């Protein structure tokens, strides 16, 4: 697919997303009951209609931006991370086996919760390696300078767009030995304890890092352990899997379409 085809496809996707969101809040406006708000959109619409505020920031445009951010940053990113995990499991059954063995030992048949996280070092190492190796947002999101600044000999004017290259940090051999290799053990010490690495920065760094980091980490841990606890991920023998380093690039790096079977564990 050429650069222009990719751009056209991206525009189509954005328009389809915007149409879905428009239908959602139009339906909320039609069925709004101020006495019985159902969700965030209802609460926001009620605030917009309130006579108690003159805050112009409560408007439909701002509502759209917030809902879009919740959808894109809070839903698509987590689901894409889990899709990468399923692809890794299909490619590397030995890694899937180690994750399952730890989940079975620590959680058993009970309901996974965050209280189990500190007792599952291999799961934590797998998730961290997943976020490093398959950097979901290679260039994060655009930021801008708030004043004129000089950085390492480069002059940047106030308002200059800045894109942090997170992928380069995650794949720098100075930071990680054999960075192209998917290896959760790199984050385990010789005693099998989890070692978090300060240069794995999938949520960016600094005061403008991703606000949803803590929620995303919890979601990925809970969803992943729940899936592995109940199912074995098996590749479809009739359809070849895409390679682990071959994704569809855009604002996020997502895996190409693939087929796997979820085999119930007995």
N, C-alpha and C positions, 0 to 999 in steps of 0.2 A: 504494500500500500504506500503510495507516494505521500509526501509531506502535505500536499494540498488535499488529497483524499482524506488523510487523517484529520486535518483541520475541519473539513466539511462534515465528517462523521462526528467530530466533537461538538460542532455547532448544532447538529441534529439532536444529539444526546442532551445538550443543555436545554434545547427547546422542548423536548419531550419531558424532561424533568420539571421544567417550569410549568408546563401544562398540568402535570399531575398535582403539583403543589397548589396551583390556582384553583383546581377543582376541589381540593381539600378545604381550603379556607372559604370558598364560596358556599360550600355545603355547611360549614360551620356558621357562617353568617345567616343562612336561611333558617337553620334549626337552633340558633342560640337561645338558651334559657338562662338569663342572668342569675336566677336563683339556684340553678343547678349546673355549674360549670363542670365540663367533662375532662378537660385537659388544658395544656398550656395555651393553645390557640384561643379557647373560650375565655380564659383568664385575661389574655392580652386584648381581645376584642371588648371585653367588659371594661377594661381600663381605658381603652380608646373612647368608649361611649360615656365615660364618667364625666360628670360636671365638676368633679373635685380636682381636676388637674388641667393645667394649661401647657403641659410638657409636650412640645411638638415632636419629640422623638418617638412618641407612641403613634405610629402611623402604619398604613398598610405596607409601604415600602420597607420599613424597618422590620415588620412582621415577616415579610417574605425573606429578608436577609437572614433572620434568626432561624426560621424553619429550614431554609436551605442549608445553613451551616450545621444544624442538628442532623439533617438527613445525610449530607455528604460526609461530614467529619465524624459523626457519631454512629453511622450505620454502615456505609459503604466500606470504610476503612477496616472496621472489625471483621466484616464478612469476607473481605478480600484476604485479610491475614489468615483467617481460618481456611480459606480455599487453598492458600499456599501450603498450610499445614497438611491438608488432605493430600496434596500433590507430593509433598515430601514423604508422607507415610506410604503412598503407593509406590514411590521410587525406592524407598529405603525401609523395607519391612523390619530390619534389625533395629532401627531407631524407634519405629512404632512399638516393637516388642518391649524395648526398655521403658518407654513411656508407660505402656499398659501395666507392666510388672510393678512399677512404682505406684501407680494409681491403685492397683489391686491391693498392694501391701499396705498402703497408708490409708486409703479411703474405703476399700472393700466394696460392699454393695450399698453403702450409705450415700447420702446426698453430698456432693462436693461443696465445700465452702472455703472462704478465704482463710479459715483457721488451719487448713491443710497445706497452705502454700509453703510455709517454712520447713515442712517435713517432706517436701517433694523437690529436692534439689535438681534432679535430672529434668523434670518437667520445666522448672524455671530456666535451666540452661538451654533446653530445646526452644522455648519461647524467645529467649534473648538472641539465640543464634538465628532463629527465624526472622526476627526484626532486623538483625544485622545483615544477613546474607540476602534476604529479599527486602531491601529497603523500600517500603511502600510509597513514601513520598521522597524521591531522590533529591529534589531541590526544595523540599519543604513547601512553604507558601510564600508569596512575595512579601517582603518587608521594605521599609524605606528609611533613609537617614532622616533624622530630625534636625540636623544642623550640618554645616559644611565640616567635612572630616577628611583626614589623611590617614590611610591605613597601608602600611608596608610600601610606602612610596607612591600610592595611588591616591589622587584627589577625587573626592566624591562630593558633589554639591548637595545641599539640602533638598530632600525629596527624591533623591536618586533611588531607583529600585535596586534592592539587594536580594539575591537568591543564594542561600547557604547550600553548599554542595555536600549534603549529608552522605550521599552514596560514596563520594571520594573518601570521606573519613572512615566509613565502614569497610572499605576495600583497600585501604592503605596498608601495604605489607609492613610498614613501620609500627602499625598498631596491632595487626593481627597476622600471625604466621599462616601462609597459604590461604589468603582471604577468599579465594574462589571456591574453596572446599567447604561443604556444609558439615560442621563438626561441633555438636553441642558440648563435647568434652572439653573444649577450649575454655569453658567457663566453670569447670569443676577442678578443685585442687586434688592433690594426691590422696586425700581422705574422702573424696567424693562430695565435699561440701561446695555449695554454690558460691561463686565469686562474681559479683556484678562488676562489669567493666565500664569505667567512666566515659569511654569513647564510643559506646553504643548509644546513639542519641536519636532514635527514631521520632521522638516528639520535639526535636530541636532543643535549644538551650537558651538561657538568658531569661529576662523578664517577660518576653513575648513567646514563651514556649507554649505548646498545646495545652489548653485549659482542660481538655478531656483525658489527660494522660492517666490519672488514677482510675477513672471509670473504665477506660479502654483496657488497662492491664487486668482489672478484675474480670471484665467480660471475657477476655480471651482465655484467662486461666479457667474460669468456670465452664465456659462452653467447651473448651478443648478437653478437659478432664471428663466432663459428662459424656462427650462423644466416644472417647477412647474407652471409658468404663463399660459402655454398652455395645460398641460396634468395633469390628475389625475392618479397616479400609483396604479393599482389594481392587487392583486394577482390572480394567476390562481387557481381556486378552484379544478381543477383536479390533480394538482401537488403540493405536500407540499413544503413549503419554507425551505431552510436550516436555521439553527439558526444563530443569529447575532454573536455568538462567535465561530462559526465553519467554519473556512476558510481553504484554501489550502496554506500551508506554504512553503516558499522558501526564496529567497532574499527578496521578498515582500509577505505580507499576503493578499491574494485576496479571494473574496467570491466564494463559490462553485457555479456551474451553477444553475440558477433558471429561472423561467418564470414569467413574469408579463405582464399586458396589459397597454398600454398608452391610456387612455380614454380622448378624446378631451373635453376640458372645453367649455361650451356654453357661 
